[in-house]
Amino acid sequence: MSWEVVDYKFKKIIDKLPIQCKKKYAVFKYIVQAAGLDGVINSPGFHLERLKGKLQRYHSIRLNIAYRVIFEVNDQVKIIDIYEISKHKYED
C-alpha cells in the first residue's frame, strides 16, 4: 500500500505559490507517495523537522526560505495530512 498526501483543502493555495515552490511541492508529494516519510528524510533540501509547542504532533518541510508545509503523519494508514501551507513566520 502506497502513501497518500491529503491536500484537497489547499488546492487554491498551491495554485498561488511561486512556480519554484509548486515544483518542489510536487516533488515532495511524489517522494511521499513512493517512499513515505523515510523518502523525505533521505532527500536533501526539504529540511524536515518535527515541530514543538502547540504544533508538536506535526512536521514541516521548507519549499523555500519563505514558504513551508506543515503536516501530520499517520503511519498506520500511510497518510500525510497537510495542516498548512504558508509563509513561514520567523520568531526571534
Biopython code that builds the backbone (N, CA, C, O; Angstrom):
import numpy as np
from Bio.PDB.StructureBuilder import StructureBuilder

atoms = [
    (1, "MET", "N", (0.848, -1.186, 0.000)),
    (1, "MET", "CA", (0.000, 0.000, 0.000)),
    (1, "MET", "C", (0.889, 1.242, 0.000)),
    (1, "MET", "O", (1.795, 1.365, 0.824)),
    (2, "SER", "N", (0.625, 2.153, -0.920)),
    (2, "SER", "CA", (1.450, 3.357, -1.004)),
    (2, "SER", "C", (0.880, 4.465, -0.115)),
    (2, "SER", "O", (-0.264, 4.408, 0.336)),
    (3, "TRP", "N", (1.703, 5.450, 0.111)),
    (3, "TRP", "CA", (1.316, 6.594, 0.939)),
    (3, "TRP", "C", (0.442, 7.550, 0.145)),
    (3, "TRP", "O", (0.509, 7.602, -1.084)),
    (4, "GLU", "N", (-0.381, 8.308, 0.864)),
    (4, "GLU", "CA", (-1.253, 9.299, 0.246)),
    (4, "GLU", "C", (-1.031, 10.653, 0.924)),
    (4, "GLU", "O", (-0.853, 10.723, 2.140)),
    (5, "VAL", "N", (-1.044, 11.719, 0.132)),
    (5, "VAL", "CA", (-0.960, 13.084, 0.651)),
    (5, "VAL", "C", (-2.353, 13.687, 0.538)),
    (5, "VAL", "O", (-2.902, 13.807, -0.557)),
    (6, "VAL", "N", (-2.917, 14.065, 1.681)),
    (6, "VAL", "CA", (-4.259, 14.652, 1.711)),
    (6, "VAL", "C", (-4.095, 16.172, 1.703)),
    (6, "VAL", "O", (-3.732, 16.774, 2.713)),
    (7, "ASP", "N", (-4.370, 16.786, 0.541)),
    (7, "ASP", "CA", (-4.164, 18.234, 0.405)),
    (7, "ASP", "C", (-5.288, 18.929, -0.353)),
    (7, "ASP", "O", (-5.125, 20.062, -0.805)),
    (8, "TYR", "N", (-6.423, 18.258, -0.495)),
    (8, "TYR", "CA", (-7.502, 18.819, -1.317)),
    (8, "TYR", "C", (-8.004, 20.179, -0.819)),
    (8, "TYR", "O", (-8.524, 20.967, -1.608)),
    (9, "LYS", "N", (-7.855, 20.461, 0.482)),
    (9, "LYS", "CA", (-8.298, 21.760, 1.018)),
    (9, "LYS", "C", (-7.360, 22.898, 0.622)),
    (9, "LYS", "O", (-7.693, 24.068, 0.813)),
    (10, "PHE", "N", (-6.209, 22.571, 0.082)),
    (10, "PHE", "CA", (-5.181, 23.571, -0.186)),
    (10, "PHE", "C", (-4.919, 23.806, -1.670)),
    (10, "PHE", "O", (-3.922, 24.440, -2.015)),
    (11, "LYS", "N", (-5.770, 23.323, -2.545)),
    (11, "LYS", "CA", (-5.549, 23.449, -3.993)),
    (11, "LYS", "C", (-5.396, 24.906, -4.426)),
    (11, "LYS", "O", (-4.514, 25.215, -5.226)),
    (12, "LYS", "N", (-6.238, 25.809, -3.913)),
    (12, "LYS", "CA", (-6.146, 27.227, -4.288)),
    (12, "LYS", "C", (-4.836, 27.835, -3.813)),
    (12, "LYS", "O", (-4.212, 28.618, -4.530)),
    (13, "ILE", "N", (-4.423, 27.476, -2.611)),
    (13, "ILE", "CA", (-3.153, 27.996, -2.072)),
    (13, "ILE", "C", (-1.990, 27.480, -2.903)),
    (13, "ILE", "O", (-1.080, 28.238, -3.235)),
    (14, "ILE", "N", (-2.012, 26.201, -3.240)),
    (14, "ILE", "CA", (-0.939, 25.602, -4.047)),
    (14, "ILE", "C", (-0.867, 26.281, -5.411)),
    (14, "ILE", "O", (0.223, 26.548, -5.917)),
    (15, "ASP", "N", (-2.013, 26.555, -5.999)),
    (15, "ASP", "CA", (-2.040, 27.224, -7.309)),
    (15, "ASP", "C", (-1.424, 28.621, -7.265)),
    (15, "ASP", "O", (-0.901, 29.095, -8.274)),
    (16, "LYS", "N", (-1.478, 29.280, -6.116)),
    (16, "LYS", "CA", (-0.956, 30.642, -5.986)),
    (16, "LYS", "C", (0.516, 30.697, -5.556)),
    (16, "LYS", "O", (1.099, 31.778, -5.485)),
    (17, "LEU", "N", (1.107, 29.550, -5.273)),
    (17, "LEU", "CA", (2.516, 29.519, -4.874)),
    (17, "LEU", "C", (3.411, 29.946, -6.035)),
    (17, "LEU", "O", (3.045, 29.781, -7.198)),
    (18, "PRO", "N", (4.579, 30.493, -5.718)),
    (18, "PRO", "CA", (5.566, 30.734, -6.784)),
    (18, "PRO", "C", (5.887, 29.418, -7.492)),
    (18, "PRO", "O", (5.839, 28.353, -6.876)),
    (19, "ILE", "N", (6.208, 29.490, -8.768)),
    (19, "ILE", "CA", (6.415, 28.294, -9.593)),
    (19, "ILE", "C", (7.465, 27.351, -8.996)),
    (19, "ILE", "O", (7.299, 26.132, -9.044)),
    (20, "GLN", "N", (8.524, 27.899, -8.446)),
    (20, "GLN", "CA", (9.569, 27.065, -7.849)),
    (20, "GLN", "C", (9.018, 26.278, -6.651)),
    (20, "GLN", "O", (9.385, 25.120, -6.454)),
    (21, "CYS", "N", (8.153, 26.890, -5.864)),
    (21, "CYS", "CA", (7.540, 26.219, -4.720)),
    (21, "CYS", "C", (6.566, 25.135, -5.178)),
    (21, "CYS", "O", (6.495, 24.063, -4.577)),
    (22, "LYS", "N", (5.820, 25.417, -6.241)),
    (22, "LYS", "CA", (4.905, 24.405, -6.784)),
    (22, "LYS", "C", (5.676, 23.160, -7.227)),
    (22, "LYS", "O", (5.259, 22.030, -6.975)),
    (23, "LYS", "N", (6.800, 23.390, -7.887)),
    (23, "LYS", "CA", (7.611, 22.262, -8.361)),
    (23, "LYS", "C", (8.159, 21.450, -7.187)),
    (23, "LYS", "O", (8.140, 20.219, -7.217)),
    (24, "LYS", "N", (8.643, 22.138, -6.159)),
    (24, "LYS", "CA", (9.197, 21.429, -5.004)),
    (24, "LYS", "C", (8.096, 20.680, -4.255)),
    (24, "LYS", "O", (8.326, 19.580, -3.753)),
    (25, "TYR", "N", (6.901, 21.270, -4.178)),
    (25, "TYR", "CA", (5.775, 20.587, -3.542)),
    (25, "TYR", "C", (5.404, 19.329, -4.326)),
    (25, "TYR", "O", (5.107, 18.292, -3.733)),
    (26, "ALA", "N", (5.421, 19.418, -5.643)),
    (26, "ALA", "CA", (5.128, 18.248, -6.476)),
    (26, "ALA", "C", (6.160, 17.141, -6.240)),
    (26, "ALA", "O", (5.807, 15.962, -6.198)),
    (27, "VAL", "N", (7.417, 17.513, -6.087)),
    (27, "VAL", "CA", (8.470, 16.531, -5.786)),
    (27, "VAL", "C", (8.228, 15.909, -4.414)),
    (27, "VAL", "O", (8.364, 14.697, -4.245)),
    (28, "PHE", "N", (7.869, 16.739, -3.434)),
    (28, "PHE", "CA", (7.549, 16.251, -2.090)),
    (28, "PHE", "C", (6.437, 15.206, -2.152)),
    (28, "PHE", "O", (6.564, 14.133, -1.564)),
    (29, "LYS", "N", (5.351, 15.511, -2.860)),
    (29, "LYS", "CA", (4.237, 14.566, -2.973)),
    (29, "LYS", "C", (4.677, 13.261, -3.638)),
    (29, "LYS", "O", (4.301, 12.174, -3.199)),
    (30, "TYR", "N", (5.469, 13.380, -4.691)),
    (30, "TYR", "CA", (5.950, 12.192, -5.402)),
    (30, "TYR", "C", (6.785, 11.307, -4.471)),
    (30, "TYR", "O", (6.608, 10.090, -4.431)),
    (31, "ILE", "N", (7.688, 11.934, -3.730)),
    (31, "ILE", "CA", (8.550, 11.173, -2.815)),
    (31, "ILE", "C", (7.723, 10.500, -1.735)),
    (31, "ILE", "O", (7.942, 9.329, -1.425)),
    (32, "VAL", "N", (6.767, 11.234, -1.156)),
    (32, "VAL", "CA", (5.917, 10.663, -0.108)),
    (32, "VAL", "C", (5.117, 9.484, -0.647)),
    (32, "VAL", "O", (5.033, 8.443, 0.006)),
    (33, "GLN", "N", (4.534, 9.633, -1.820)),
    (33, "GLN", "CA", (3.725, 8.553, -2.390)),
    (33, "GLN", "C", (4.567, 7.317, -2.691)),
    (33, "GLN", "O", (4.083, 6.189, -2.607)),
    (34, "ALA", "N", (5.816, 7.539, -3.038)),
    (34, "ALA", "CA", (6.691, 6.409, -3.380)),
    (34, "ALA", "C", (7.344, 5.762, -2.159)),
    (34, "ALA", "O", (7.479, 4.540, -2.095)),
    (35, "ALA", "N", (7.752, 6.594, -1.182)),
    (35, "ALA", "CA", (8.564, 6.053, -0.088)),
    (35, "ALA", "C", (8.155, 6.521, 1.304)),
    (35, "ALA", "O", (8.828, 6.184, 2.279)),
    (36, "GLY", "N", (7.080, 7.282, 1.424)),
    (36, "GLY", "CA", (6.644, 7.742, 2.738)),
    (36, "GLY", "C", (7.580, 8.785, 3.323)),
    (36, "GLY", "O", (8.386, 9.385, 2.611)),
    (37, "LEU", "N", (7.468, 8.992, 4.607)),
    (37, "LEU", "CA", (8.283, 9.998, 5.285)),
    (37, "LEU", "C", (9.771, 9.661, 5.218)),
    (37, "LEU", "O", (10.606, 10.565, 5.194)),
    (38, "ASP", "N", (10.110, 8.380, 5.187)),
    (38, "ASP", "CA", (11.520, 7.980, 5.067)),
    (38, "ASP", "C", (12.145, 8.520, 3.794)),
    (38, "ASP", "O", (13.322, 8.881, 3.784)),
    (39, "GLY", "N", (11.375, 8.579, 2.729)),
    (39, "GLY", "CA", (11.875, 9.133, 1.481)),
    (39, "GLY", "C", (12.210, 10.610, 1.619)),
    (39, "GLY", "O", (13.199, 11.075, 1.052)),
    (40, "VAL", "N", (11.400, 11.350, 2.363)),
    (40, "VAL", "CA", (11.662, 12.774, 2.587)),
    (40, "VAL", "C", (12.886, 12.955, 3.472)),
    (40, "VAL", "O", (13.700, 13.849, 3.241)),
    (41, "ILE", "N", (13.014, 12.105, 4.484)),
    (41, "ILE", "CA", (14.176, 12.168, 5.380)),
    (41, "ILE", "C", (15.466, 12.000, 4.586)),
    (41, "ILE", "O", (16.462, 12.670, 4.860)),
    (42, "ASN", "N", (15.446, 11.114, 3.614)),
    (42, "ASN", "CA", (16.642, 10.818, 2.824)),
    (42, "ASN", "C", (16.841, 11.729, 1.625)),
    (42, "ASN", "O", (17.795, 11.551, 0.868)),
    (43, "SER", "N", (15.959, 12.701, 1.439)),
    (43, "SER", "CA", (16.071, 13.637, 0.320)),
    (43, "SER", "C", (16.549, 14.995, 0.821)),
    (43, "SER", "O", (15.863, 15.630, 1.622)),
    (44, "PRO", "N", (17.705, 15.447, 0.366)),
    (44, "PRO", "CA", (18.213, 16.732, 0.847)),
    (44, "PRO", "C", (17.365, 17.897, 0.320)),
    (44, "PRO", "O", (16.733, 17.794, -0.731)),
    (45, "GLY", "N", (17.364, 18.985, 1.056)),
    (45, "GLY", "CA", (16.710, 20.193, 0.582)),
    (45, "GLY", "C", (15.347, 20.474, 1.169)),
    (45, "GLY", "O", (14.827, 21.578, 1.007)),
    (46, "PHE", "N", (14.750, 19.506, 1.849)),
    (46, "PHE", "CA", (13.430, 19.743, 2.426)),
    (46, "PHE", "C", (13.489, 20.261, 3.865)),
    (46, "PHE", "O", (12.521, 20.849, 4.346)),
    (47, "HIS", "N", (14.595, 20.053, 4.545)),
    (47, "HIS", "CA", (14.769, 20.496, 5.936)),
    (47, "HIS", "C", (13.619, 20.013, 6.813)),
    (47, "HIS", "O", (13.005, 20.794, 7.540)),
    (48, "LEU", "N", (13.339, 18.723, 6.732)),
    (48, "LEU", "CA", (12.266, 18.124, 7.515)),
    (48, "LEU", "C", (12.548, 18.319, 8.998)),
    (48, "LEU", "O", (13.657, 18.064, 9.467)),
    (49, "GLU", "N", (11.528, 18.777, 9.739)),
    (49, "GLU", "CA", (11.694, 18.907, 11.180)),
    (49, "GLU", "C", (10.378, 18.636, 11.896)),
    (49, "GLU", "O", (9.294, 18.902, 11.377)),
    (50, "ARG", "N", (10.509, 18.106, 13.091)),
    (50, "ARG", "CA", (9.362, 17.910, 13.971)),
    (50, "ARG", "C", (9.150, 19.221, 14.707)),
    (50, "ARG", "O", (10.102, 19.818, 15.208)),
    (51, "LEU", "N", (7.906, 19.668, 14.771)),
    (51, "LEU", "CA", (7.626, 20.946, 15.396)),
    (51, "LEU", "C", (7.483, 20.808, 16.912)),
    (51, "LEU", "O", (7.345, 19.708, 17.445)),
    (52, "LYS", "N", (7.521, 21.941, 17.578)),
    (52, "LYS", "CA", (7.462, 21.966, 19.043)),
    (52, "LYS", "C", (6.268, 22.791, 19.505)),
    (52, "LYS", "O", (5.590, 23.432, 18.703)),
    (53, "GLY", "N", (6.024, 22.763, 20.802)),
    (53, "GLY", "CA", (4.953, 23.572, 21.378)),
    (53, "GLY", "C", (3.580, 23.063, 20.993)),
    (53, "GLY", "O", (3.330, 21.858, 20.994)),
    (54, "LYS", "N", (2.683, 23.998, 20.660)),
    (54, "LYS", "CA", (1.303, 23.607, 20.349)),
    (54, "LYS", "C", (1.186, 22.821, 19.043)),
    (54, "LYS", "O", (0.142, 22.227, 18.774)),
    (55, "LEU", "N", (2.235, 22.812, 18.236)),
    (55, "LEU", "CA", (2.240, 22.050, 16.982)),
    (55, "LEU", "C", (3.116, 20.797, 17.078)),
    (55, "LEU", "O", (3.604, 20.308, 16.059)),
    (56, "GLN", "N", (3.316, 20.280, 18.276)),
    (56, "GLN", "CA", (4.269, 19.187, 18.473)),
    (56, "GLN", "C", (3.902, 17.883, 17.772)),
    (56, "GLN", "O", (4.764, 17.022, 17.594)),
    (57, "ARG", "N", (2.668, 17.722, 17.379)),
    (57, "ARG", "CA", (2.312, 16.482, 16.663)),
    (57, "ARG", "C", (2.522, 16.588, 15.153)),
    (57, "ARG", "O", (2.224, 15.648, 14.416)),
    (58, "TYR", "N", (3.032, 17.723, 14.694)),
    (58, "TYR", "CA", (3.222, 17.986, 13.272)),
    (58, "TYR", "C", (4.699, 18.012, 12.885)),
    (58, "TYR", "O", (5.585, 18.156, 13.727)),
    (59, "HIS", "N", (4.931, 17.867, 11.577)),
    (59, "HIS", "CA", (6.250, 18.026, 10.962)),
    (59, "HIS", "C", (6.149, 19.171, 9.963)),
    (59, "HIS", "O", (5.052, 19.601, 9.606)),
    (60, "SER", "N", (7.296, 19.660, 9.515)),
    (60, "SER", "CA", (7.271, 20.663, 8.450)),
    (60, "SER", "C", (8.435, 20.432, 7.496)),
    (60, "SER", "O", (9.458, 19.846, 7.851)),
    (61, "ILE", "N", (8.242, 20.913, 6.280)),
    (61, "ILE", "CA", (9.311, 20.972, 5.286)),
    (61, "ILE", "C", (9.327, 22.385, 4.727)),
    (61, "ILE", "O", (8.334, 23.109, 4.792)),
    (62, "ARG", "N", (10.457, 22.756, 4.186)),
    (62, "ARG", "CA", (10.566, 24.064, 3.529)),
    (62, "ARG", "C", (10.461, 23.892, 2.024)),
    (62, "ARG", "O", (11.092, 23.019, 1.427)),
    (63, "LEU", "N", (9.636, 24.761, 1.425)),
    (63, "LEU", "CA", (9.590, 24.808, -0.034)),
    (63, "LEU", "C", (10.638, 25.786, -0.544)),
    (63, "LEU", "O", (11.218, 25.586, -1.612)),
    (64, "ASN", "N", (10.874, 26.827, 0.211)),
    (64, "ASN", "CA", (11.983, 27.763, 0.012)),
    (64, "ASN", "C", (12.161, 28.512, 1.323)),
    (64, "ASN", "O", (11.592, 28.106, 2.337)),
    (65, "ILE", "N", (12.927, 29.581, 1.333)),
    (65, "ILE", "CA", (13.169, 30.274, 2.595)),
    (65, "ILE", "C", (11.887, 30.907, 3.155)),
    (65, "ILE", "O", (11.778, 31.107, 4.364)),
    (66, "ALA", "N", (10.924, 31.221, 2.291)),
    (66, "ALA", "CA", (9.707, 31.903, 2.736)),
    (66, "ALA", "C", (8.535, 30.953, 3.016)),
    (66, "ALA", "O", (7.752, 31.210, 3.930)),
    (67, "TYR", "N", (8.399, 29.881, 2.265)),
    (67, "TYR", "CA", (7.221, 29.017, 2.384)),
    (67, "TYR", "C", (7.550, 27.681, 3.018)),
    (67, "TYR", "O", (8.620, 27.111, 2.805)),
    (68, "ARG", "N", (6.592, 27.193, 3.811)),
    (68, "ARG", "CA", (6.737, 25.859, 4.378)),
    (68, "ARG", "C", (5.404, 25.133, 4.374)),
    (68, "ARG", "O", (4.340, 25.745, 4.274)),
    (69, "VAL", "N", (5.486, 23.818, 4.483)),
    (69, "VAL", "CA", (4.323, 22.942, 4.553)),
    (69, "VAL", "C", (4.347, 22.279, 5.916)),
    (69, "VAL", "O", (5.349, 21.682, 6.309)),
    (70, "ILE", "N", (3.231, 22.387, 6.639)),
    (70, "ILE", "CA", (3.092, 21.738, 7.943)),
    (70, "ILE", "C", (2.121, 20.576, 7.753)),
    (70, "ILE", "O", (1.062, 20.737, 7.146)),
    (71, "PHE", "N", (2.485, 19.411, 8.273)),
    (71, "PHE", "CA", (1.655, 18.228, 8.047)),
    (71, "PHE", "C", (1.745, 17.261, 9.210)),
    (71, "PHE", "O", (2.680, 17.294, 10.010)),
    (72, "GLU", "N", (0.737, 16.395, 9.277)),
    (72, "GLU", "CA", (0.679, 15.347, 10.288)),
    (72, "GLU", "C", (0.879, 14.003, 9.593)),
    (72, "GLU", "O", (0.377, 13.781, 8.491)),
    (73, "VAL", "N", (1.607, 13.128, 10.240)),
    (73, "VAL", "CA", (1.906, 11.812, 9.674)),
    (73, "VAL", "C", (1.088, 10.753, 10.404)),
    (73, "VAL", "O", (1.105, 10.689, 11.633)),
    (74, "ASN", "N", (0.372, 9.921, 9.644)),
    (74, "ASN", "CA", (-0.346, 8.796, 10.215)),
    (74, "ASN", "C", (0.260, 7.528, 9.615)),
    (74, "ASN", "O", (-0.088, 7.124, 8.505)),
    (75, "ASP", "N", (1.172, 6.906, 10.366)),
    (75, "ASP", "CA", (1.879, 5.713, 9.881)),
    (75, "ASP", "C", (0.956, 4.510, 9.704)),
    (75, "ASP", "O", (1.185, 3.673, 8.832)),
    (76, "GLN", "N", (-0.079, 4.423, 10.523)),
    (76, "GLN", "CA", (-0.958, 3.252, 10.481)),
    (76, "GLN", "C", (-1.706, 3.129, 9.161)),
    (76, "GLN", "O", (-1.846, 2.029, 8.625)),
    (77, "VAL", "N", (-2.188, 4.253, 8.632)),
    (77, "VAL", "CA", (-2.929, 4.198, 7.371)),
    (77, "VAL", "C", (-2.151, 4.829, 6.218)),
    (77, "VAL", "O", (-2.686, 5.000, 5.123)),
    (78, "LYS", "N", (-0.890, 5.173, 6.469)),
    (78, "LYS", "CA", (0.025, 5.725, 5.459)),
    (78, "LYS", "C", (-0.544, 6.985, 4.796)),
    (78, "LYS", "O", (-0.713, 7.050, 3.579)),
    (79, "ILE", "N", (-0.831, 7.978, 5.637)),
    (79, "ILE", "CA", (-1.366, 9.252, 5.150)),
    (79, "ILE", "C", (-0.538, 10.405, 5.696)),
    (79, "ILE", "O", (-0.193, 10.436, 6.877)),
    (80, "ILE", "N", (-0.226, 11.346, 4.824)),
    (80, "ILE", "CA", (0.343, 12.637, 5.210)),
    (80, "ILE", "C", (-0.798, 13.635, 5.035)),
    (80, "ILE", "O", (-1.236, 13.901, 3.916)),
    (81, "ASP", "N", (-1.274, 14.186, 6.151)),
    (81, "ASP", "CA", (-2.396, 15.117, 6.138)),
    (81, "ASP", "C", (-1.855, 16.538, 6.264)),
    (81, "ASP", "O", (-1.303, 16.910, 7.300)),
    (82, "ILE", "N", (-2.016, 17.323, 5.212)),
    (82, "ILE", "CA", (-1.496, 18.689, 5.202)),
    (82, "ILE", "C", (-2.326, 19.544, 6.159)),
    (82, "ILE", "O", (-3.556, 19.549, 6.093)),
    (83, "TYR", "N", (-1.652, 20.257, 7.035)),
    (83, "TYR", "CA", (-2.294, 21.134, 8.008)),
    (83, "TYR", "C", (-2.254, 22.585, 7.548)),
    (83, "TYR", "O", (-3.201, 23.342, 7.762)),
    (84, "GLU", "N", (-1.135, 22.971, 6.906)),
    (84, "GLU", "CA", (-0.979, 24.362, 6.492)),
    (84, "GLU", "C", (0.115, 24.480, 5.439)),
    (84, "GLU", "O", (1.131, 23.787, 5.497)),
    (85, "ILE", "N", (-0.111, 25.369, 4.477)),
    (85, "ILE", "CA", (0.919, 25.768, 3.515)),
    (85, "ILE", "C", (0.935, 27.291, 3.575)),
    (85, "ILE", "O", (-0.042, 27.942, 3.207)),
    (86, "SER", "N", (2.039, 27.853, 4.036)),
    (86, "SER", "CA", (2.043, 29.310, 4.236)),
    (86, "SER", "C", (3.459, 29.859, 4.278)),
    (86, "SER", "O", (4.449, 29.127, 4.272)),
    (87, "LYS", "N", (3.505, 31.183, 4.320)),
    (87, "LYS", "CA", (4.783, 31.846, 4.534)),
    (87, "LYS", "C", (5.213, 31.574, 5.964)),
    (87, "LYS", "O", (4.406, 31.653, 6.890)),
    (88, "HIS", "N", (6.453, 31.260, 6.135)),
    (88, "HIS", "CA", (6.987, 30.941, 7.444)),
    (88, "HIS", "C", (7.168, 32.215, 8.258)),
    (88, "HIS", "O", (7.717, 33.205, 7.776)),
    (89, "LYS", "N", (6.700, 32.171, 9.491)),
    (89, "LYS", "CA", (6.875, 33.310, 10.391)),
    (89, "LYS", "C", (8.076, 33.038, 11.278)),
    (89, "LYS", "O", (8.021, 32.195, 12.174)),
    (90, "TYR", "N", (9.146, 33.748, 11.027)),
    (90, "TYR", "CA", (10.346, 33.573, 11.830)),
    (90, "TYR", "C", (10.201, 34.348, 13.127)),
    (90, "TYR", "O", (9.833, 35.523, 13.127)),
    (91, "GLU", "N", (10.496, 33.677, 14.230)),
    (91, "GLU", "CA", (10.420, 34.321, 15.544)),
    (91, "GLU", "C", (11.816, 34.493, 16.103)),
    (91, "GLU", "O", (12.672, 33.622, 15.948)),
    (92, "ASP", "N", (12.040, 35.626, 16.756)),
    (92, "ASP", "CA", (13.355, 35.890, 17.360)),
    (92, "ASP", "C", (13.515, 35.179, 18.678)),
    (92, "ASP", "O", (14.561, 35.293, 19.318)),
]
sb = StructureBuilder()
sb.init_structure("model")
sb.init_model(0)
sb.init_chain("A")
sb.init_seg("    ")
for serial, (resi, resn, name, xyz) in enumerate(atoms, 1):
    if name == "N":
        sb.init_residue(resn, " ", resi, " ")
    sb.init_atom(name, np.array(xyz, "f"), 0.0, 1.0, " ", f" {name:<3s}", serial, name[0])
structure = sb.get_structure()
